[in-house]
């Protein structure tokens, strides 16, 4: 008969419950602070629901009423340099962090409202109403609340989307030599989401001081937790990742505080992450001022039972029993909190002159509509004064290198001079420079800043985003293949790409994302895409695409100096090319937003990038057409060299856009539309295009070749242009 032995994880998982002794031992100042914060947050949320009922909140109003105990209990003892981020239901977390920041974590029910506290209440309400004085200038609203000064990293409308960012912030805290920590708040629905689980694994593997705080409120909109998971004790997740975990009654703020004290001790001492699960209950529906019973998925009896456990009532009863306050004091605190919210509302609203008995937002408080696109990205002023070099026509001394060696060398150079740069990705630290040699030598020279990651694109991409937003580090994230960005699409597009604009247009996001196009290598449909078209039509990203080693050096140096996220696209066809670069010079930048003219002519403007530039030059020679060949180098809409493009089009009156990849994700489709609108009067024929086929490249050598463009397809494109010119 087989022998069996019960296995154990070796990591603590405890349920913490307070006793009368805990309440007696608790610092009265702590209890007073928590009670004050709870009442201010409750009055704030009631005001939000009132305004939502009047139609004055544009968008959702995800009330946290009932769940305040988890936020206040876990945040009240934090430092300002500790950080939090949360979910779409995050008013209570943001307010708890902001109030703790402006009061140094000490509040008195009898003197609850100071000028800084009133400002927090008003500016937070203004943000939810979409007003210019809000913390994110009205752009964030209810679901995207950020105030870096207070350690509020930003709440998040994507369920589970904040976990990788929080993990990145914790990496920065640890590697900056602090004992600070980060808390990521999410609900029962997010506890099953890949980005959260990936982040738990990464945080545990790297021992990062991040707490995954689960607000288990039983319902995901209307779906009950029992319908979604086999074990409703969601802190069980920690057992799978060797993360110590606590489970508490979230309606008991002191229990939450005590659990967080224990969890914080682990994190601050270098023990790695923690999980805290707080059982809470939202008193209202997912959104708006009605209870869940109004929609039929909860009973009135269930709601009444949970209301008896209201954290405001629980804390007040305990303090009254201890003689620290009386009911009159509690009632006075509630009145004070309501009065503070009335004062905030009075600053933001006025009587509606067109509707008797109704209110409206003061018109002068709305953001200026000219602000709509400000801050999608920075203005690139950080590049001013940089030493630039134009490799096209360079006549100085040169040396011969392989393209891929230039990739590794320029990163080595920058990392030796800037200890903020951190490189991460799958296998970047092994195989003598990753799968292609692009990080050769880096792990030997900078072992603590070259991070080989698990296969978890969501987690390590978002971690890079958290590092970038923190500001103390400059992450370089590698996608082994661009198709993998779809695995991390939320972090790439919803988080990193939108972060600057969404949170007010101020905070920089200095991140470089490297990837390679591998068409022709036989890796098939899920490895060979060109990402340029997707990124060009997604806000926030800058894009560079070098066709020569000399250009790569200058573009990577510029990318690492920019305060925006930059996609650096490489091509495997170029890696093995032997080329000339300026001798002994790895420090120049390519002129910002400047295309390269690889050939001058008068018949047609050929526009391309990456390896297709060489195919275009070959095709021009084969056809004998007199062409301008423009190497874009900078591809995003804010960096395109329209001066060079426009001058060429006004000369040739015809355009051929050349790219290698599939039609559906094409960069040229967007570019052709823009050119035809800008230069319609100078065009003698429609913009012509060379692309691959509709299908992604296949494994079969012949089908792959048929699916992509090379010299022969460019020749055919030039012949179409020639025909449109009447054969000249």
C-alpha positions in Angstrom: 0.0 0.0 0.0 1.2 3.5 -0.8 2.4 5.7 2.0 0.8 9.2 2.3 2.0 12.2 4.2 0.0 15.4 4.6 1.8 18.3 3.0 2.0 21.8 4.5 2.9 25.0 2.9 5.1 26.3 5.8 3.5 29.7 5.8 1.1 31.2 8.3 -2.6 31.7 7.6 -4.5 33.0 10.6 -7.8 34.4 11.4 -7.6 37.3 13.8 -10.5 38.3 16.1 -10.4 41.1 18.7 -11.1 40.4 22.4 -12.1 42.9 25.1 -8.5 42.9 26.1 -7.5 44.2 22.7 -10.0 47.1 23.0 -8.7 48.0 26.5 -5.1 47.9 25.3 -5.8 50.0 22.2 -4.4 53.6 22.2 -7.4 55.9 22.8 -5.9 58.3 20.3 -5.9 55.5 17.7 -9.5 54.8 18.3 -10.4 58.4 18.2 -8.6 58.9 14.9 -10.4 55.9 13.3 -13.8 57.0 14.5 -13.2 60.5 13.1 -12.0 59.1 9.7 -14.9 56.7 9.5 -17.5 59.5 10.0 -15.8 61.8 7.5 -15.7 59.1 4.9 -19.3 58.0 5.6 -20.6 61.6 5.3 -18.5 62.0 2.1 -20.0 58.9 0.5 -23.5 59.9 1.5 -23.0 63.2 -0.2 -21.7 61.5 -3.4 -24.9 59.4 -3.5 -27.0 62.4 -2.9 -25.4 64.3 -5.8 -25.6 61.2 -8.0 -29.3 61.0 -7.3 -29.6 64.6 -8.6 -27.7 63.7 -11.7 -24.7 65.7 -10.8 -22.2 62.9 -10.8 -21.3 62.1 -14.5 -20.6 58.4 -14.5 -20.7 55.8 -11.8 -20.8 56.4 -8.1 -19.4 53.3 -6.5 -20.1 53.8 -2.8 -17.9 52.3 -0.2 -20.5 52.7 2.6 -20.2 49.7 4.8 -16.7 48.9 3.8 -14.9 51.9 5.5 -13.6 49.8 8.4 -11.2 47.9 6.2 -9.7 51.0 4.7 -9.4 53.0 7.9 -8.1 50.1 10.0 -5.4 49.3 7.5 -4.3 52.8 6.6 -4.4 54.8 9.8 -0.9 53.7 10.9 0.8 54.2 7.6 3.5 56.7 6.8 3.0 59.2 4.0 5.8 57.5 2.2 3.9 54.2 2.3 1.6 53.8 -0.7 -1.8 52.5 -1.6 -3.7 51.8 -4.7 -7.1 50.4 -5.2 -10.1 49.5 -7.4 -13.1 51.3 -8.9 -14.6 51.3 -5.4 -11.8 53.3 -3.7 -13.1 56.5 -2.3 -12.7 55.2 1.3 -9.1 54.1 0.6 -8.1 57.4 -1.0 -9.7 59.5 1.7 -8.2 57.4 4.5 -4.7 57.8 3.0 -5.2 61.5 2.3 -6.6 62.3 5.8 -3.8 60.3 7.4 -1.3 62.3 5.4 -2.6 65.7 6.2 -3.1 65.0 9.9 -0.1 62.8 10.6 -2.5 60.0 11.5 -4.0 61.8 14.6 -7.5 63.1 14.6 -9.9 64.2 17.4 -13.7 63.9 17.1 -14.1 67.2 18.9 -11.8 69.0 16.4 -12.3 66.9 13.3 -12.2 69.6 10.7 -9.0 71.6 10.0 -8.3 73.6 6.9 -6.2 70.7 5.3 -9.0 68.2 6.1 -11.6 70.4 4.5 -9.4 70.8 1.5 -9.1 67.0 1.1 -12.9 66.6 1.3 -13.5 69.4 -1.2 -10.8 68.5 -3.7 -11.8 64.8 -3.6 -15.5 65.7 -4.2 -14.4 68.1 -7.0 -12.5 65.2 -8.7 -15.5 62.9 -8.5 -17.6 65.7 -10.1 -15.0 66.1 -12.8 -13.9 69.6 -11.8 -10.6 71.4 -12.5 -9.7 71.7 -8.8 -9.8 67.9 -8.3 -6.6 66.0 -7.6 -6.5 64.8 -11.3 -7.9 68.1 -12.7 -11.2 66.4 -13.2 -10.0 63.7 -15.5 -10.0 60.8 -13.0 -13.4 61.1 -11.5 -14.7 58.5 -9.1 -12.6 55.6 -10.3 -9.2 57.2 -10.9 -8.1 59.1 -7.7 -4.4 59.8 -7.3 -2.4 62.1 -5.0 1.3 61.1 -5.1 2.2 63.4 -2.2 0.0 61.5 0.1 1.1 58.1 -1.2 -2.2 57.5 -3.1 -0.9 55.9 -6.3 -4.2 55.8 -8.1 -7.4 53.9 -7.9 -8.2 51.8 -10.9 -11.3 51.0 -13.0 -9.9 47.7 -14.3 -10.6 44.9 -11.9 -7.3 43.7 -10.6 -5.4 46.1 -12.8 -3.6 47.9 -9.9 -1.8 44.8 -8.5 1.2 44.8 -10.9 1.6 48.6 -10.4 1.6 48.2 -6.6 4.1 45.5 -6.9 6.4 47.7 -8.9 6.1 50.5 -6.4 7.1 48.0 -3.7 10.1 47.0 -5.7 11.2 50.7 -5.8 10.7 51.0 -2.1 12.8 48.0 -1.3 15.6 48.8 -3.7 15.7 52.4 -2.6 16.7 51.2 0.9 13.5 52.2 2.6 11.3 50.2 4.9 8.2 51.6 3.3 5.4 49.3 2.0 2.5 49.4 -0.5 -1.0 48.1 -0.1 -3.0 47.0 -3.2 -6.8 46.9 -2.5 -9.1 44.8 -4.5 -12.3 42.8 -4.1 -13.5 39.2 -4.2 -13.9 39.3 -8.0 -10.2 40.3 -8.6 -8.9 37.5 -6.3 -9.3 35.2 -9.3 -7.8 37.4 -11.9 -4.5 36.6 -13.6 -2.7 39.9 -13.0 -3.4 39.7 -9.3 -2.1 36.1 -9.0 0.9 36.8 -11.2 1.7 39.8 -9.0 1.4 37.6 -5.9 3.9 35.2 -7.3 6.4 37.8 -8.4 6.2 39.7 -5.1 6.8 36.4 -3.2 9.7 35.4 -5.4 11.3 38.7 -5.1 10.3 39.3 -1.4 8.6 42.7 -2.1 6.9 44.7 0.6 3.4 44.7 -0.9 0.2 43.8 0.9 -2.6 42.3 -1.2 -5.7 43.5 0.7 -8.9 41.7 -0.3 -12.1 43.4 0.5 -14.4 40.4 0.4 -17.8 42.0 0.1 -19.5 38.8 -1.1 -20.9 40.1 -4.3 -19.4 41.0 -7.7 -22.2 43.3 -8.8 -24.9 40.6 -8.2 -23.0 37.3 -8.5 -22.4 35.8 -5.0 -18.9 34.6 -4.1 -20.1 31.0 -3.7 -20.9 31.0 -7.4 -17.4 32.0 -8.4 -15.0 30.0 -6.1 -14.9 26.7 -4.3 -13.3 28.2 -1.2 -14.8 31.5 -0.2 -11.9 32.2 2.2 -10.0 34.2 -0.4 -6.9 34.6 1.7 -6.2 30.9 0.9 -4.5 32.3 -2.2 -1.5 33.0 0.0 -0.9 29.4 0.6 -0.2 28.8 -3.0 2.5 31.5 -3.2 4.0 31.1 0.3 2.6 34.4 1.4 1.7 34.8 5.1 -2.0 35.7 5.3 -4.5 37.1 7.7 -8.3 36.9 7.7 -10.3 39.4 9.7 -13.8 40.9 10.2 -13.6 44.0 8.2 -16.5 45.5 10.1 -14.1 45.6 13.1 -11.6 48.4 12.4 -9.4 47.5 15.3 -9.1 43.9 14.1 -8.1 45.1 10.7 -5.5 47.5 12.3 -4.0 44.7 14.4 -3.8 42.3 11.4 -2.1 45.1 9.4 0.4 45.7 12.2 1.5 42.1 12.0 1.5 42.1 8.2 3.5 45.4 8.2 6.1 43.9 10.5 6.7 41.1 8.0 6.9 43.5 5.0 9.1 46.2 6.7 11.6 43.6 8.0 12.3 42.2 4.5 10.0 39.2 4.8 8.2 39.9 1.5 4.5 40.3 0.8 1.4 39.7 2.9 -2.3 39.1 2.3 -5.0 40.5 4.4 -8.6 39.4 3.7 -11.3 41.6 5.3 -14.9 40.4 5.3 -16.9 43.5 4.6 -20.3 44.4 3.1 -21.3 47.2 0.7 -24.6 48.5 1.9 -25.6 49.7 -1.5 -25.8 48.3 -5.0 -22.7 48.2 -7.2 -23.4 51.7 -8.3 -25.8 54.3 -7.1 -28.0 55.1 -4.1 -30.1 51.9 -3.9 -29.5 48.7 -1.9 -29.0 45.3 -3.5 -32.4 44.1 -2.4 -33.9 46.6 -4.8 -32.5 44.6 -7.6 -33.5 41.2 -6.2 -30.2 39.6 -5.5 -30.1 40.2 -1.8 -32.7 40.1 0.9 -33.7 42.9 3.2 -33.0 40.6 6.1 -29.4 40.0 5.0 -28.8 43.7 4.6 -30.3 44.4 8.1 -28.0 41.9 9.7 -24.9 43.5 8.1 -26.1 47.0 9.1 -26.1 45.9 12.7 -22.3 45.3 12.2 -21.7 48.8 10.8 -18.1 49.6 11.6 -19.1 53.1 12.7 -21.5 51.6 15.2 -19.0 48.9 16.3 -16.2 51.4 17.1 -18.5 53.9 18.8 -20.0 51.2 21.1 -16.5 50.0 22.1 -15.3 53.6 22.8 -18.5 54.4 24.8 -18.0 51.3 26.8 -14.4 52.3 27.6 -15.5 55.8 28.6 -13.6 57.5 25.8 -16.7 59.2 24.2 -20.4 59.4 24.8 -23.3 59.2 22.4 -23.6 62.9 22.4 -20.0 63.1 21.2 -20.6 60.6 18.5 -23.7 62.5 17.3 -21.7 65.7 17.4 -19.0 64.1 15.2 -21.6 63.0 12.7 -23.0 66.5 12.5 -19.5 68.0 12.1 -18.8 65.6 9.3 -22.1 66.4 7.5 -21.5 70.1 8.0 -18.0 69.8 6.4 -19.5 68.1 3.4 -22.2 70.7 3.2 -19.5 73.4 3.1 -17.6 71.5 0.4 -20.8 71.2 -1.7 -21.5 74.9 -1.2 -18.2 75.7 -2.8 -18.9 73.5 -5.8 -22.6 73.9 -6.5 -25.1 76.7 -6.8 -28.9 77.0 -7.4 -29.8 76.2 -11.0 -31.3 79.5 -12.4 -33.1 77.5 -15.1 -34.7 74.8 -12.8 -36.4 75.9 -9.6 -35.4 73.9 -6.6 -32.5 72.2 -8.4 -28.7 72.7 -8.1 -26.0 72.8 -10.7 -22.2 72.7 -10.7 -20.7 76.2 -10.8 -19.9 76.7 -14.4 -16.6 78.4 -13.7 -15.3 75.3 -12.0 -15.3 73.0 -15.1 -12.0 72.3 -16.7 -11.2 74.4 -19.8 -12.1 72.3 -22.9 -8.7 73.2 -24.4 -7.3 70.9 -21.7 -8.8 67.8 -23.3 -5.6 66.5 -24.9 -3.0 68.2 -22.7 -0.8 65.7 -21.1 -1.4 62.7 -23.3 2.4 62.6 -23.3 5.0 65.1 -22.2 6.4 67.9 -24.4 9.9 66.3 -24.8 11.5 69.4 -23.3 13.7 67.0 -21.3 15.7 66.4 -24.5 16.6 70.0 -24.9 20.4 70.5 -24.8 21.2 66.9 -25.5 24.1 66.2 -27.8 22.6 64.9 -31.0 24.2 63.3 -34.0 22.7 62.5 -37.5 24.1 59.3 -38.8 22.8 59.9 -42.3 25.8 61.4 -44.1 28.1 61.1 -41.1 31.7 61.7 -42.2 33.6 61.1 -39.0 35.6 58.0 -37.9 33.6 54.8 -37.7 33.9 51.3 -36.4 32.3 48.1 -37.5 29.8 46.3 -35.2 26.9 43.9 -35.5 23.5 45.5 -35.0 22.7 43.3 -32.0 26.0 44.1 -30.3 25.1 47.8 -30.6 21.8 47.0 -28.9 23.7 45.5 -25.9 26.5 48.0 -25.9 24.3 51.1 -25.7 22.3 49.7 -22.8 25.5 48.7 -21.0 26.8 52.3 -21.5 23.6 53.9 -20.2 23.4 51.5 -17.2 27.0 52.3 -16.2 26.1 56.0 -16.1 22.6 55.9 -14.7 21.9 53.5 -11.8 18.2 54.1 -12.1 17.9 51.9 -15.2 16.5 48.4 -14.5 16.2 45.8 -17.2 13.6 43.1 -16.9 12.0 40.4 -19.0 12.0 36.6 -19.6 15.5 35.2 -19.9 17.3 38.6 -20.2 19.8 37.5 -17.6 20.7 34.1 -19.1 21.8 32.6 -22.4 24.6 35.2 -22.8 22.2 38.0 -23.5 18.7 36.6 -23.8 17.4 34.7 -26.7 19.1 36.9 -29.3 22.1 38.4 -27.4 20.5 41.8 -27.0 21.3 42.0 -23.3 24.8 40.4 -23.6 27.0 41.2 -20.6 24.4 43.2 -18.7 23.7 40.6 -16.0 27.4 40.2 -15.3 28.0 44.0 -15.0 24.7 44.9 -13.2 23.4 41.7 -11.5 21.0 43.6 -9.2 19.4 45.5 -12.1 18.9 42.8 -14.7 15.9 40.9 -13.6 15.0 37.6 -15.2 11.2 37.4 -14.7 8.7 34.6 -14.5 6.6 34.0 -17.6 4.0 36.6 -16.5 3.9 39.5 -18.9 1.0 41.1 -17.0 2.9 41.2 -13.8 6.3 42.3 -14.9 5.0 44.8 -17.4 2.8 46.4 -14.7 5.7 46.2 -12.3 7.7 48.2 -14.7 4.8 50.7 -14.9 4.9 51.0 -11.1 8.6 51.7 -11.2 8.2 54.4 -13.8 5.4 56.1 -11.8 7.5 55.9 -8.7 10.2 58.0 -10.4 13.2 56.6 -8.6 13.9 54.0 -11.3 13.8 53.9 -15.1 12.6 50.5 -16.2 13.4 48.8 -19.5 10.9 46.0 -20.1 11.5 43.4 -22.8 8.7 41.5 -24.6 10.4 38.5 -26.2 7.9 38.8 -29.0 5.4 41.6 -29.6 2.4 39.3 -29.8 2.9 38.7 -26.1 1.7 42.3 -25.5 -1.9 41.0 -25.8 -1.3 39.0 -22.6 -0.3 42.2 -20.9 -2.6 44.5 -22.9 -4.3 46.0 -19.8 -1.0 47.1 -18.3 0.4 48.3 -21.7 -2.6 50.3 -22.8 -5.0 50.9 -19.9 -2.4 51.5 -17.3 1.0 52.7 -18.6 -0.2 54.3 -21.8 -3.1 56.2 -20.1 -1.5 57.0 -16.7 -0.1 60.5 -17.4 -3.2 61.8 -19.0 -5.8 60.0 -16.8 -4.3 61.3 -13.6 -4.1 65.0 -14.7 -1.4 65.1 -17.3 1.4 65.9 -14.9 3.2 62.8 -13.7 5.8 61.4 -16.0 5.9 57.7 -17.0 9.6 57.0 -18.1 9.5 53.5 -19.3 11.1 51.8 -22.3 9.4 48.7 -23.8 11.7 46.7 -26.1 10.5 44.1 -28.6 11.5 42.5 -31.8 9.7 41.8 -35.1 10.6 38.3 -36.2 8.8 37.8 -39.5 10.6 35.3 -41.6 11.9 33.3 -38.7 9.2 30.6 -38.8 7.7 31.2 -35.4 4.2 31.4 -36.7 1.0 33.3 -36.1 1.5 34.1 -32.4 5.1 35.4 -32.5 5.5 37.5 -35.7 3.4 40.6 -35.6 4.5 44.2 -36.1 3.2 46.2 -33.1 3.6 49.7 -34.6 0.0 50.1 -35.8 -1.5 49.1 -32.5 0.7 51.4 -30.5 0.3 54.3 -32.9 -3.4 54.2 -32.4 -3.2 53.9 -28.7 -2.7 57.1 -26.6 0.4 57.9 -24.6 3.1 55.9 -26.3 6.1 57.2 -28.2 7.5 54.7 -30.8 10.9 54.4 -32.4 11.9 51.9 -35.0 15.6 52.0 -36.1 16.8 50.5 -39.4 20.6 50.9 -38.7 22.8 50.3 -35.7 23.9 53.9 -35.6 20.2 55.0 -35.5 19.5 52.4 -32.8 22.2 54.0 -30.5 20.7 57.5 -30.9 17.1 56.4 -30.6 17.7 54.3 -27.5 19.6 57.1 -25.8 16.6 59.4 -26.6 14.1 56.9 -25.4 16.0 56.5 -22.1 15.9 60.3 -21.6 12.3 60.8 -22.4 9.7 61.1 -19.6 7.1 59.1 -21.6 6.7 55.4 -22.2 8.6 54.6 -25.4 8.2 51.4 -27.5 11.5 50.5 -29.1 10.9 48.1 -32.0 13.7 46.0 -33.4 13.9 43.4 -36.2 15.6 40.1 -36.1 16.7 40.6 -39.8 18.8 43.4 -38.6 20.5 41.8 -35.6 23.1 40.0 -37.7 23.9 42.9 -40.0 27.4 44.3 -39.8 27.4 48.0 -39.9 29.4 51.2 -39.3 28.7 53.3 -36.3 30.5 56.5 -35.0 33.8 55.3 -33.5 33.8 55.1 -29.7 30.5 57.1 -29.4 27.6 55.5 -27.5 26.3 58.8 -26.0 24.6 60.8 -28.7 20.9 61.1 -29.3 19.2 61.0 -32.6 17.5 64.4 -33.3 14.1 64.2 -31.8 11.3 63.6 -34.3 13.6 63.7 -37.3 13.2 61.2 -40.1 16.2 60.0 -42.2 16.3 60.6 -46.0 18.0 57.4 -47.3 17.7 58.4 -51.0 16.5 61.5 -52.8 14.4 61.6 -55.9 11.4 63.2 -57.6 9.0 60.5 -58.8 7.6 59.1 -55.6 7.9 59.4 -51.8 8.6 56.0 -50.3 8.0 55.9 -46.5 9.2 53.0 -44.4 10.8 51.8 -41.2 12.9 48.9 -39.7 14.2 46.3 -42.1 11.8 47.3 -44.9 13.9 50.5 -45.5 16.5 48.3 -47.1 13.9 46.3 -49.1 12.6 49.7 -50.3 16.0 50.8 -51.4 16.6 47.6 -53.3 13.2 47.9 -55.0 13.9 51.4 -56.1 17.1 50.3 -57.7 15.4 47.4 -59.4 12.6 49.5 -60.9 14.8 52.5 -61.8 12.3 54.9 -60.3 13.6 58.2 -59.0 12.4 58.0 -55.4 12.7 59.8 -52.1 13.1 57.0 -49.5 12.2 58.3 -46.0 13.1 56.2 -43.0 10.6 57.4 -40.3 12.6 56.3 -37.2 10.1 58.1 -35.0 6.6 56.6 -35.6 4.1 58.0 -33.0 1.8 60.8 -34.1 3.4 63.4 -31.8 7.0 62.7 -33.0 6.5 62.1 -36.8 8.6 64.3 -39.0 5.8 66.0 -41.0 8.2 68.7 -42.2 10.3 66.1 -44.1 7.3 64.1 -45.2 5.4 67.2 -46.4 8.4 68.6 -48.3 8.9 65.3 -50.1 5.2 65.0 -51.0 5.0 68.5 -52.4 8.0 67.6 -54.6 6.9 64.1 -55.8 3.1 64.3 -55.6 2.8 60.5 -54.9 3.4 58.3 -51.9 4.1 54.6 -51.3 4.0 53.4 -47.7 6.0 50.2 -47.2 5.7 47.9 -44.2 6.1 44.2 -43.8 3.3 43.0 -41.5 -0.4 42.2 -41.8 -3.0 44.5 -43.1 -5.3 44.3 -40.0 -2.8 45.7 -37.5 -1.1 47.9 -40.1 0.7 51.1 -39.2 0.4 52.3 -42.8 -3.4 52.4 -42.7 -3.3 55.1 -40.1 -0.5 57.0 -41.8 -2.1 56.9 -45.2 -5.3 58.4 -43.8 -3.3 61.2 -42.2 -1.3 61.9 -45.3 -4.3 62.1 -47.5 -6.0 64.6 -45.2 -2.9 66.7 -44.8 -1.6 66.7 -48.4 -4.7 65.9 -50.6 -4.1 69.0 -52.8 -0.5 67.8 -53.6 -1.4 64.2 -54.4 -1.7 63.1 -58.1 -3.0 59.7 -57.0 -4.2 57.9 -53.9 -1.6 56.9 -51.4 -0.3 53.4 -52.3 0.6 50.8 -49.8 2.8 47.7 -49.5 1.8 45.4 -46.6 1.7 41.7 -45.8 -1.5 39.7 -46.2 -4.6 39.7 -44.1 -3.5 36.5 -42.2 -0.8 36.3 -39.6 2.3 34.6 -40.9 2.2 30.8 -40.8 4.8 28.2 -39.9 5.1 26.8 -43.4 8.1 28.5 -45.1 6.1 29.2 -48.3 3.0 30.4 -46.6 5.0 32.7 -44.3 6.7 34.2 -47.3 3.4 34.7 -49.0 2.0 36.5 -45.9 4.7 39.2 -45.5 6.2 41.9 -47.7 9.8 42.1 -48.9 11.6 43.5 -51.9 9.4 41.9 -54.5 6.2 43.4 -53.0 7.8 46.8 -52.9 8.7 46.5 -56.6 5.1 45.7 -57.3 4.0 48.7 -55.3 6.4 51.0 -57.2 5.0 49.7 -60.5 1.5 50.6 -59.3 2.7 54.1 -58.6 4.4 54.3 -62.0 1.1 53.2 -63.7 -0.7 56.0 -61.8 1.8 58.5 -63.1 1.2 57.5 -66.7 4.3 55.4 -67.0 6.9 58.1 -66.4 
